[in-house]
Amino acid sequence: MSLIRPELIALTKRWSEVLTGLGVALFGLWALQARDSFFQFLAMLVILTGLGIAIIGWRRLRFRRAEAGPGVVQVIEGQISYFGPEEGGFIALNDLVELHLIDAAQTWLMVAQDDTRLEIPVAAAGSEALFDAFATLPELRMQALLDALNAPEPPLARAIWMHPSRRMRHLRLH
């Protein structure tokens, strides 16, 4: 039996990265009281590091879904795997050429070079690992991805990212 309410524990876990970053920044502010300029410089670095951790935590927080969706997602050594109740699949991150948000921002659609398609529910267990995987895609703007994911009235389908080589080929065709 826990003395802390389960809702409070869940809320603290959800916000843990943001709170950690703010805690580090507050420590840096306290350390800024040092009289030596070298230690003040270090304190400024600690403050900036803490704020950086908090900002990244805020972005990851916006990426996570509170509700649970079907299936499990794993990202291991550059391979995205989805194990769903009825379907699943694998796609290598290096082979990814398109990323879409479909079903009114409820499903990720990933397309590989060989036109293999993988659909993953946004709220699938472990889908928060996709944040770091998507961040490695060349020229992907994470802010645009987060805005599309959290749009109040999302469209049925939206292209989020296309590999630069695919984009050039697509432009030549039109």
C-alpha positions as CSV (number, residue, x, y, z in Angstrom):
1,M,0.0,0.0,0.0
2,S,1.4,3.3,-1.1
3,L,1.0,6.6,0.8
4,I,1.0,8.5,-2.5
5,R,-2.0,8.4,-4.7
6,P,-1.5,6.4,-8.0
7,E,-2.7,9.4,-10.0
8,L,0.0,11.6,-8.5
9,I,2.6,9.0,-9.2
10,A,1.5,8.7,-12.8
11,L,1.5,12.5,-13.2
12,T,5.0,12.7,-11.7
13,K,6.3,10.0,-14.0
14,R,4.8,11.7,-17.0
15,W,6.5,15.0,-16.2
16,S,9.7,13.6,-14.7
17,E,12.0,14.7,-17.5
18,V,10.7,18.3,-17.4
19,L,10.9,18.4,-13.6
20,T,14.4,17.0,-13.6
21,G,15.6,19.7,-16.1
22,L,14.0,22.4,-14.0
23,G,15.6,21.0,-10.9
24,V,19.0,21.0,-12.6
25,A,18.4,24.6,-13.7
26,L,17.4,25.7,-10.2
27,F,20.6,24.1,-8.8
28,G,22.5,26.1,-11.3
29,L,20.8,29.3,-10.2
30,W,21.7,28.5,-6.6
31,A,25.3,27.8,-7.6
32,L,25.4,31.1,-9.4
33,Q,25.9,32.7,-6.0
34,A,29.6,31.7,-6.0
35,R,32.0,34.6,-5.9
36,D,34.5,33.0,-8.2
37,S,33.9,33.7,-11.9
38,F,35.0,30.2,-12.9
39,F,32.2,28.7,-10.7
40,Q,29.7,31.2,-12.0
41,F,30.6,30.1,-15.5
42,L,30.0,26.5,-14.5
43,A,26.7,27.5,-12.9
44,M,25.6,29.1,-16.2
45,L,26.5,25.9,-18.0
46,V,24.4,23.9,-15.5
47,I,21.5,26.3,-15.9
48,L,21.6,26.0,-19.7
49,T,21.9,22.2,-19.5
50,G,18.9,22.0,-17.2
51,L,16.8,24.2,-19.5
52,G,17.8,22.1,-22.4
53,I,16.7,18.9,-20.6
54,A,13.4,20.6,-19.7
55,I,12.8,21.7,-23.3
56,I,13.5,18.2,-24.7
57,G,11.3,16.7,-21.9
58,W,8.5,19.1,-22.8
59,R,8.7,18.0,-26.5
60,R,8.7,14.3,-25.5
61,L,5.7,15.0,-23.2
62,R,3.8,16.4,-26.1
63,F,4.7,13.3,-28.2
64,R,3.4,10.8,-25.6
65,R,-0.2,9.8,-25.5
66,A,-2.0,9.4,-22.2
67,E,-4.3,6.7,-23.5
68,A,-3.1,3.2,-24.3
69,G,-3.4,1.9,-27.9
70,P,-3.2,-1.6,-29.3
71,G,0.2,-3.3,-29.8
72,V,3.8,-2.8,-28.7
73,V,6.5,-0.8,-30.4
74,Q,10.2,-1.4,-30.1
75,V,13.1,0.6,-31.5
76,I,16.3,-1.4,-31.3
77,E,19.5,-0.6,-33.2
78,G,17.8,1.3,-36.0
79,Q,14.9,-1.1,-36.5
80,I,11.4,-0.1,-35.7
81,S,9.2,-3.1,-34.8
82,Y,5.5,-3.2,-34.2
83,F,3.7,-6.2,-32.7
84,G,0.0,-5.7,-33.0
85,P,-3.0,-7.8,-32.1
86,E,-3.8,-8.6,-35.7
87,E,-0.8,-7.3,-37.7
88,G,2.7,-6.0,-37.2
89,G,6.0,-5.6,-39.0
90,F,9.5,-4.2,-39.1
91,I,11.1,-1.4,-40.9
92,A,14.8,-0.2,-40.8
93,L,15.2,3.4,-39.9
94,N,17.8,3.8,-42.6
95,D,15.3,2.5,-45.2
96,L,12.6,4.9,-44.2
97,V,11.7,7.4,-47.0
98,E,8.3,8.7,-46.0
99,L,6.5,9.4,-42.7
100,H,2.8,10.2,-42.6
101,L,0.2,10.7,-39.9
102,I,-3.1,9.1,-40.9
103,D,-6.5,8.3,-39.4
104,A,-6.9,11.9,-38.0
105,A,-3.6,11.7,-36.2
106,Q,-4.2,8.3,-34.7
107,T,-1.7,6.2,-36.8
108,W,1.8,6.6,-38.0
109,L,2.4,5.3,-41.6
110,M,6.0,4.6,-42.5
111,V,7.1,3.8,-46.0
112,A,10.5,2.1,-46.8
113,Q,12.5,2.3,-50.0
114,D,11.0,-0.9,-51.3
115,D,7.5,0.4,-50.6
116,T,7.1,-1.7,-47.5
117,R,4.5,0.0,-45.4
118,L,4.2,-0.1,-41.6
119,E,1.2,1.3,-39.7
120,I,1.6,1.9,-36.0
121,P,-1.0,3.4,-33.7
122,V,0.2,6.6,-32.1
123,A,-0.8,5.4,-28.6
124,A,0.7,1.9,-28.9
125,A,2.8,0.8,-25.9
126,G,6.4,1.9,-26.3
127,S,5.6,4.4,-29.0
128,E,7.5,7.1,-27.1
129,A,10.7,5.5,-28.5
130,L,9.6,6.7,-31.9
131,F,10.4,10.3,-30.8
132,D,14.1,9.7,-30.7
133,A,14.0,7.5,-33.9
134,F,12.2,10.2,-35.8
135,A,14.6,12.9,-34.5
136,T,17.4,11.2,-36.5
137,L,15.6,11.6,-39.9
138,P,17.4,14.1,-42.1
139,E,15.7,17.5,-42.4
140,L,12.7,16.5,-40.2
141,R,11.4,19.4,-38.2
142,M,10.3,18.0,-34.9
143,Q,8.2,21.1,-34.1
144,A,6.1,20.5,-37.2
145,L,5.7,16.8,-36.2
146,L,4.5,17.8,-32.7
147,D,2.1,20.4,-34.1
148,A,0.6,17.9,-36.5
149,L,0.3,15.3,-33.7
150,N,-1.4,17.8,-31.3
151,A,-3.6,19.6,-33.8
152,P,-7.1,20.3,-32.4
153,E,-8.8,19.2,-35.6
154,P,-6.3,17.0,-37.5
155,P,-6.8,16.2,-41.2
156,L,-7.5,12.5,-42.1
157,A,-4.0,12.2,-43.5
158,R,-0.9,14.4,-43.5
159,A,2.6,13.9,-44.9
160,I,5.1,14.7,-42.1
161,W,8.4,13.9,-43.7
162,M,9.9,12.7,-47.0
163,H,13.5,11.7,-47.6
164,P,15.3,14.5,-49.5
165,S,16.1,12.2,-52.4
166,R,12.5,11.1,-52.6
167,R,11.3,14.6,-52.4
168,M,13.4,15.7,-55.4
169,R,12.1,12.7,-57.4
170,H,8.6,13.6,-56.4
171,L,9.1,17.2,-57.5
172,R,10.5,16.1,-60.9
173,L,7.4,14.0,-61.6
174,H,5.0,16.9,-61.0
